[in-house]
Amino acid sequence: MSDIPPLQWLRAFEAASRNGNFASAANELCLTPAAISHQVRSLEEHLGYQLFSRRKRPMELTTMGQLYLPWVIKSFETLRLGTRDVFGARDTRPVRIRCLPTFAQLWLLKELPDFRARFPQIKLQLHMGTWASAVQSDQLDVEIRFGDGDWPGLRSILISRDPVVPVCHPNLQLARGETLLALKDSPLIEIIGVADTWHQFFLQENLSPPTQGAALNVDQSIAALEMAASGLGHALVSGLFAAPYLDDGRLVPSLALELHTDHAIYATCPEGPVSYGCQVFLDWLVAQSSFMRQQGFGSGAALSDISA
């Protein structure tokens, strides 16, 4: 015998117990009284014990039924709460967002208190870590991603287009007058999977790329930034992501050079109408990122300082 009876039998038992008769339970579950009776009977046969005393009206639970009912109720409540926490309440589903981890950690999470203060009624569900890839794109309302803005079936909204900049710990900063050749021979940190690599950077400057390859390879910009801040090498990252590190002095520009790119950070959503909460979040995101661009993200000042 399986330890867990079929769910529909348990639901019939719980509804009949709560309503005191099969007819009301059938009406609640959109079944016939005969179907409820059959499911309860099947549960009793499965368990080997009678759960209702059918000689009395209204029906009463047997001793075994009384012992079993709290466990069934608790199980349904746990399932209900788990479903709501993961997927949201049916009529008040959260806006489901998948976000670049680095963008989330360095910008979005710091800005979300502003959104919560303005729109407390809108719930958000943010995916950015280990489980983010398990969520299918067609299950998302908004995805913040890096690329050229061309994704079939999606509407793309520009959030940030920044040059890519080489950065390092202050102790590794190249002295004034040193050239790209010195940077080429320095330990380099490469971000796996990005379009704008050290290879592209040196080609832009009419230099052959390093033959030895990068000293370290990582799969997230935030990891490259942290490694660079620890003095492990030079990282080539978006000016937006580098800005907090440049502003507080954890990193400095390796050289006063930028790699201009055709790629940018976009918010994408399905083509066509979107939910009210989704549209509010997108409008807020555009407004906040517009202000961010006007402020220059902090990286511009740092770059101009070194070239002065």
C-alpha atoms as one frame of an Amber mdcrd trajectory, in Angstrom:
protein
   0.000   0.000   0.000   1.245   3.468  -0.882   1.705   5.723   2.148  -0.006
   8.655   0.358  -3.597   8.120  -0.861  -4.777   9.830  -4.071  -5.276  13.570
  -3.600  -8.905  13.557  -4.777  -9.848  11.014  -2.110  -8.284  13.171   0.595
 -10.037  16.260  -0.727 -13.407  14.470  -0.664 -12.783  13.296   2.914 -11.765
  16.781   4.084 -14.752  18.486   2.414 -17.234  15.906   3.713 -15.829  16.226
   7.242 -16.110  20.003   7.148 -19.602  20.083   5.626 -21.075  17.180   7.580
 -22.588  15.486   4.519 -21.724  14.314   1.032 -24.212  16.596  -0.734 -22.625
  19.858   0.483 -19.127  18.504  -0.155 -20.181  17.544  -3.689 -21.540  21.028
  -4.339 -18.265  22.598  -3.109 -16.076  20.353  -5.260 -18.396  20.417  -8.319
 -19.027  16.657  -8.115 -22.052  14.474  -7.446 -22.816  13.139  -3.957 -22.316
   9.654  -5.381 -18.810  10.587  -6.536 -17.922  11.971  -3.095 -19.281   8.828
  -1.442 -17.289   6.631  -3.824 -14.037   8.569  -3.197 -14.457   8.446   0.583
 -15.251   4.719   0.389 -12.138   4.194  -1.750 -10.052   6.064   0.835 -11.425
   3.920   3.648 -10.648   0.732   1.718  -7.166   2.053   0.968  -6.503   2.795
   4.655  -8.282  -0.266   6.007 -10.399   1.770   8.448 -13.839   3.356   8.399
 -13.616   7.154   8.691 -17.325   8.041   8.978 -20.117   6.540  11.037 -22.905
   6.520   8.443 -25.616   5.422  10.869 -25.899   8.947  12.267 -27.165  12.173
  10.674 -25.310  14.416  10.273 -22.424  12.061   9.651 -19.884  11.788  12.393
 -16.219  10.897  12.173 -15.083   7.668  13.726 -12.199   7.715  16.158  -9.772
   6.932  13.325 -11.363   9.676  11.226 -10.922  12.178  14.054  -7.266  11.235
  14.388  -6.631  11.452  10.651  -8.506  14.681   9.803  -6.037  17.184  11.404
  -3.176  15.682   9.382  -5.146  15.991   6.153  -6.103  19.605   6.903  -2.508
  20.478   7.779  -1.255  18.888   4.548  -3.673  20.859   2.380  -2.790  24.075
   4.186   0.945  23.442   3.693   0.325  22.775  -0.005  -1.806  25.917  -0.328
   0.813  28.119   1.338   3.624  26.597  -0.721   1.699  27.154  -3.956   0.990
  30.764  -3.041   4.583  31.494  -2.006   6.073  30.033  -5.181   3.482  31.065
  -7.762   1.575  33.900  -6.083  -2.088  34.127  -5.187  -4.350  33.401  -8.155
  -5.851  36.878  -8.398  -2.822  38.841  -7.212   0.111  37.208  -8.954   3.439
  39.001  -8.535   5.321  40.507 -11.445   7.822  37.779 -12.288  11.255  39.176
 -13.130  14.468  37.447 -14.123  17.509  39.659 -13.801  21.239  39.625 -14.459
  22.774  38.860 -11.034  25.322  41.671 -11.293  22.718  44.249 -12.334  20.471
  43.128  -9.498  23.179  43.289  -6.836  24.806  46.540  -7.922  21.723  48.526
  -8.895  18.234  47.012  -8.827  18.206  45.803  -5.221  19.323  49.245  -4.056
  16.507  50.918  -6.006  13.674  48.573  -5.041  12.845  50.392  -1.762  11.793
  53.332  -3.941   9.474  51.067  -5.942   7.994  49.520  -2.795   7.357  52.965
  -1.318   5.565  54.153  -4.459   3.670  50.982  -5.350   3.162  48.920  -2.176
   0.215  47.073  -3.739   2.331  45.524  -6.526   4.140  42.322  -5.617   7.399
  41.335  -7.255   9.029  37.939  -7.675  12.714  38.321  -8.526  14.759  35.466
 -10.012  18.497  36.093 -10.229  20.390  33.193  -8.697  20.785  29.444  -8.959
  17.129  28.725  -9.663  16.634  31.535 -12.191  17.468  29.323 -15.166  14.762
  26.858 -14.130  12.078  29.432 -14.920  10.998  29.293 -18.562  10.990  32.583
 -20.494   7.267  32.267 -21.253   6.595  32.200 -17.494   8.227  35.604 -16.973
   6.712  39.069 -17.113  10.036  40.931 -17.373  13.570  39.811 -18.090  16.567
  42.121 -17.672  19.260  40.880 -20.020  22.390  41.871 -21.908  22.567  41.780
 -25.701  21.819  43.585 -28.935  18.125  44.131 -28.166  16.895  41.726 -30.841
  14.956  38.836 -29.317  12.126  37.411 -31.446   8.724  37.632 -29.825   9.863
  40.117 -27.180   9.633  43.866 -26.810  13.007  45.338 -25.787  13.390  48.508
 -23.715  16.845  50.058 -23.378  17.988  50.407 -19.778  21.691  51.189 -20.045
  24.279  51.364 -22.804  27.713  51.908 -21.297  31.229  51.513 -22.620  33.241
  48.589 -21.312  36.189  49.713 -19.188  39.353  48.013 -17.874  39.616  48.254
 -14.079  41.955  47.002 -11.382  43.015  47.360  -7.758  44.843  50.677  -7.131
  48.083  48.760  -6.554  47.910  47.346 -10.084  47.074  50.591 -11.857  49.478
  51.253 -14.718  51.664  54.297 -14.251  51.105  57.370 -16.395  52.822  56.919
 -19.692  52.599  53.144 -19.687  50.955  51.723 -22.779  48.569  48.977 -23.691
  51.529  46.673 -24.112  52.012  46.759 -20.350  48.320  45.938 -19.831  48.582
  43.132 -22.353  51.312  41.536 -20.250  49.382  41.945 -16.980  47.150  39.281
 -15.383  43.719  39.541 -17.012  40.318  38.406 -15.754  37.924  37.228 -18.475
  34.134  36.975 -18.179  32.869  33.846 -19.909  30.047  34.251 -22.398  30.209
  38.011 -22.988  30.612  39.520 -26.442  33.068  42.221 -25.382  36.233  40.379
 -24.424  39.877  41.279 -23.927  40.416  39.907 -27.427  38.019  42.547 -28.816
  39.545  45.241 -26.624  43.059  44.795 -27.957  41.875  44.446 -31.552  40.101
  47.805 -31.189  43.438  49.319 -30.207  45.171  47.681 -33.202  47.097  45.235
 -31.061  47.224  41.482 -31.363  45.421  39.823 -28.430  47.462  38.191 -25.665
  48.636  34.733 -26.631  48.704  33.354 -23.087  44.975  33.894 -22.474  43.352
  35.185 -19.332  44.765  34.346 -15.920  41.261  33.844 -14.510  37.909  33.053
 -16.107  34.574  33.657 -14.356  30.928  33.556 -15.441  29.615  36.718 -13.756
  30.675  40.365 -13.860  30.253  40.642 -10.089  32.830  37.870  -9.634  35.259
  39.617 -11.999  34.816  42.873 -10.081  35.430  41.219  -6.721  38.518  39.433
  -8.015  39.863  42.662  -9.443  39.181  44.455  -6.161  41.187  41.718  -4.422
  44.176  42.509  -6.637  44.036  39.356  -8.758  44.162  41.129 -12.104  42.510
  43.544 -14.533  38.835  43.072 -15.400  36.974  44.348 -18.453  33.439  45.238
 -17.350  30.507  47.503 -18.103  30.964  51.035 -16.834  27.634  50.701 -15.045
  28.816  47.706 -13.052  32.227  49.237 -12.340  30.774  52.539 -11.110  30.228
  51.652  -7.405  33.744  50.222  -7.170  35.275  53.244  -8.912  33.316  55.685
  -6.773  34.461  54.228  -3.456  38.043  53.594  -4.581  38.039  49.801  -4.467
  38.904  49.871  -8.175  40.538  52.361 -10.512  40.721  52.468 -14.328  43.644
  50.418 -15.591  44.058  52.941 -18.410  41.912  55.825 -19.654  40.430  53.738
 -22.455  36.959  52.445 -23.223  35.616  49.702 -25.460  32.466  50.942 -27.172
  29.983  48.146 -27.699  26.818  47.393 -29.646  25.433  45.496 -26.668  23.463
  46.980 -23.801  21.210  46.130 -20.875  17.563  45.773 -21.869  14.309  44.996
 -20.123  12.253  42.626 -22.230   8.607  41.605 -21.985   6.257  39.662 -24.248
   4.896  41.521 -27.256   1.315  42.700 -26.853  -0.614  43.698 -23.729   0.985
  43.165 -20.328  -0.481  43.203 -16.840  -0.955  46.438 -14.928   1.789  45.521
 -12.437   4.192  44.648 -15.232   3.615  47.972 -17.001   4.054  49.919 -13.767
   7.348  48.142 -13.074   8.601  48.779 -16.625   7.675  52.475 -16.460   9.430
  52.805 -13.108  12.504  50.951 -14.390  12.775  53.254 -17.418  12.376  56.365
 -15.251  14.964  55.222 -12.702  17.475  54.184 -15.345  17.000  57.503 -17.173
  17.931  59.326 -13.978  20.854  56.938 -13.555  22.137  57.770 -17.039  21.861
  61.500 -16.335  24.046  61.008 -13.269  26.705  59.339 -15.412  26.858  56.240
 -13.140  29.964  57.648 -11.441  32.334  55.954 -13.899  32.701  58.940 -16.179
  34.226  61.075 -13.468  36.686  58.376 -12.531  37.800  57.920 -16.113  38.228
  61.624 -16.666  40.326  61.902 -13.516  42.947  59.475 -14.762  43.213  61.136
 -18.169  43.657  64.606 -16.731
